[in-house]
């Protein structure tokens, strides 16, 4: 029984780490200067609103990765999101996956 409890705890910790580390990435790259996880729109939309808007759409991860890298304007209002060309692709993908998982 003890090995089962240890394995279950390890799995729970492993499942929690990507979300936590992606929120850390959002802070590292200053995404939180314009976005909040949940709540009212600031300069950009809340991540929960992004996740809701794009839920179930085909190829949405690739679409949003490109939008984060290149920037954009008009989907959430007229305030442009600047391009994030210096953020490594792996980190952008991790951020997008995390954003789409926000409930």
C-alpha positions in Angstrom: 0.0 0.0 0.0 2.8 2.4 0.8 4.4 2.2 -2.7 0.9 3.0 -4.2 0.6 6.1 -2.0 4.1 7.3 -2.9 3.4 6.7 -6.6 0.1 8.6 -6.4 1.8 11.5 -4.7 4.5 11.6 -7.3 2.0 11.6 -10.1 0.0 14.4 -8.5 3.2 16.4 -8.1 4.2 15.8 -11.7 0.8 16.9 -12.9 1.0 20.1 -10.9 4.5 21.1 -12.0 3.8 22.0 -15.7 1.0 24.4 -14.8 3.0 26.0 -12.1 6.1 26.3 -14.2 4.1 27.8 -17.1 2.7 30.5 -14.8 6.3 31.1 -13.8 7.2 31.5 -17.5 4.4 34.0 -17.9 6.0 36.0 -15.1 9.5 35.6 -16.5 8.5 36.9 -19.9 6.3 39.7 -18.5 3.1 38.3 -20.0 1.4 39.2 -16.7 2.1 42.9 -17.4 -0.9 42.8 -19.8 -2.8 39.5 -18.9 -4.2 38.0 -15.7 -5.0 34.4 -15.2 -8.7 35.0 -14.2 -10.7 38.1 -13.8 -11.4 41.3 -15.8 -9.6 42.1 -19.0 -6.6 44.4 -18.4 -4.7 45.4 -21.5 -5.1 41.9 -22.9 -7.7 39.2 -22.2 -7.6 37.0 -19.1 -6.1 33.6 -19.8 -9.3 31.9 -18.7 -11.2 33.9 -21.4 -8.7 32.9 -24.0 -9.1 29.2 -23.0 -12.9 29.5 -23.2 -12.8 31.3 -26.6 -10.6 28.7 -28.3 -11.9 25.6 -26.5 -12.3 22.7 -28.9 -10.9 24.5 -32.0 -8.8 22.4 -34.3 -5.1 23.3 -34.5 -5.6 26.1 -31.9 -2.2 25.5 -30.2 -0.3 26.1 -33.4 -2.4 29.1 -34.2 -1.9 30.7 -30.8 1.9 29.9 -30.8 2.2 31.8 -34.0 0.1 34.7 -32.6 2.3 34.9 -29.5 5.4 34.9 -31.6 4.2 37.4 -34.2 1.9 39.5 -32.1 -1.5 40.6 -33.2 -4.4 43.0 -32.9 -8.1 43.1 -33.3 -9.3 39.8 -31.8 -9.7 41.2 -28.3 -9.8 45.0 -29.1 -7.5 47.5 -30.7 -4.6 47.3 -28.2 -1.9 45.4 -30.1 0.0 42.5 -28.6 3.6 43.0 -29.5 5.6 40.2 -31.1 7.5 37.9 -28.7 10.3 36.9 -31.0 12.9 36.5 -28.2 10.9 33.9 -26.3 12.1 30.4 -27.1 9.6 28.3 -29.1 9.5 25.6 -26.4 8.5 28.2 -23.8 5.9 29.7 -26.1 4.4 26.2 -26.7 4.4 25.5 -22.9 2.7 28.9 -22.2 0.0 28.3 -24.8 -0.7 24.8 -23.5 -1.0 26.2 -20.0 -3.2 29.1 -21.1 -5.6 26.7 -22.9 -5.8 24.6 -19.7 -6.9 27.5 -17.5 -10.5 27.0 -16.3 
